[in-house]
Amino acid sequence: MSIAKKEYKRITTKTLVDMKQNGEKISMLTAYDYTMAKIVDNAGTDVILVGDSASNVMAGHETTLPITLDQMIYHASSVIRGIERSLVVVDIPFGSYQSDPKEALRSAIRIMKESGAHAVKVEGGKEIKESVKRILNAGIPVMGHLGLTPQSIYKFGTYTVRAKEKEEAEKLKQDALMLEKCGCFAIVLEKVPATLAEEVAKSLTIPIIGIGAGGGVDGQVLVTHDMIGMTHEFNPRFLRRYLDLYSEMSNAFGNYIADVKSGDFPNEKEQY
């Protein structure tokens, strides 16, 4: 039986908890600029993630590690100007929170003050506990991220599924519980077995947002550029492409170039 969707004028961290309690799935997509954010927000997306995936999608880096705090604030500021309804969560980039709780707080404060964002997201469990607590104690909402954590890709050495073995699965469950107890309002689980993700979602009161974590969680997140087919080299099992914009845009550009070359564009109606 489907759950009737309640209309929310503005999504907050409390809204997400209410949605979980009401059995309503949470939709989450990425955006890095004003134009895309406006489209994603107007479509009714619940959460917009200004992800450090901008390092890959917008800047062409191989990993998420090179993007800076200043760059994340720039992207987040652009997104905030385009939204009316969605909750905007911003990744604190690699190197801006892991080693020093005071630096973590300074980074989170900069994001909130300079971009106008609504919350921040950090990757990791007990190893970043003090940083999470310091940010939360300042009144800044925090979303956690467990499983495959791209900022730690060089430690993992691969983008394969995490927590398949019992020991790592137990650590993930403990870390998820710790993040909830600290006060995080939600957790992203990336590329973990569906049964484990569902177990975590059922054991916690805060929402669990999955990416490659099956359908037993409280919501889903995808990189927008992937799901609308602007990128075409990335083809993980969890990705469903709703458009093939790469082909559509390539065709449009080709038609434009041909019309310019032939003199067909602009025609008499397209000039002053």
Secondary structure as GFF3:
##gff-version 3
##sequence-region A 1 272
A	DSSP	alpha_helix	13	21	.	.	.	ID=ss1
A	DSSP	beta_strand	26	30	.	.	.	ID=ss2
A	DSSP	alpha_helix	34	42	.	.	.	ID=ss3
A	DSSP	beta_strand	47	50	.	.	.	ID=ss4
A	DSSP	alpha_helix	54	57	.	.	.	ID=ss5
A	DSSP	alpha_helix	69	80	.	.	.	ID=ss6
A	DSSP	beta_strand	87	91	.	.	.	ID=ss7
A	DSSP	alpha_helix	101	115	.	.	.	ID=ss8
A	DSSP	beta_strand	119	121	.	.	.	ID=ss9
A	DSSP	three_ten_helix	126	128	.	.	.	ID=ss10
A	DSSP	alpha_helix	129	137	.	.	.	ID=ss11
A	DSSP	beta_strand	142	147	.	.	.	ID=ss12
A	DSSP	three_ten_helix	150	152	.	.	.	ID=ss13
A	DSSP	alpha_helix	153	156	.	.	.	ID=ss14
A	DSSP	alpha_helix	166	182	.	.	.	ID=ss15
A	DSSP	beta_strand	186	190	.	.	.	ID=ss16
A	DSSP	alpha_helix	194	203	.	.	.	ID=ss17
A	DSSP	beta_strand	208	211	.	.	.	ID=ss18
A	DSSP	beta_strand	219	222	.	.	.	ID=ss19
A	DSSP	alpha_helix	224	227	.	.	.	ID=ss20
A	DSSP	alpha_helix	245	262	.	.	.	ID=ss21
A	DSSP	three_ten_helix	268	270	.	.	.	ID=ss22
###
